[in-house]
Amino acid sequence: MEIIRATKTAEQAGAYYVRIQAMARKHQITLYAEFDEHDTPETKYIVVVDDYLPVATCRLYAIDSERVMLGRIVVLPEYRHQGLGTHHPDPHMPDQFDQEDGLFKFEKRMI
C-alpha cells in the first residue's frame, strides 16, 4: 500500500471515493452532511492506495496559523482492522512532515 498526499484532481477524487463508499453509501449519510465547509479546493487530503484502489483517506485543514485539524478519517469496510485509520505505521510520524503553506507536506512512502 502507498500513502500519498493528494495534490492532483485524480488523487483528491480518490479521497472523495472512499468517503462516498464508506460513509454516504454504507451509512446513508447525505453528501451535504459528509462534505462540509472544510472541503474546499484548498483542503489537504491524504489517501492510502492499495495497488490502484483508494482504500483510506483523511483530510487536513488549518485551525489557525499553528494548528491543523486531522479529520474525516475513513477506511473502506473491507480494509478495516488493519490499522489504516487508527495509527501510523511509523512511530516517528511527525518527522515525516514539514511546514508548507501553513499546513503540512506529506512525504510519499510505502506501507
Secondary structure, DSSP 4 states (H G I P E B T S, - for coil): -EEEEE-SHHHHHHHHHHHIIIIIIHH---HHHHS-TT-STT-EEEEEEETTEEEEEEEEEESSSS-EEEEEEEE-GGGTTSSTTT--SSTTGGGGEEEETTEEEEPPEE-
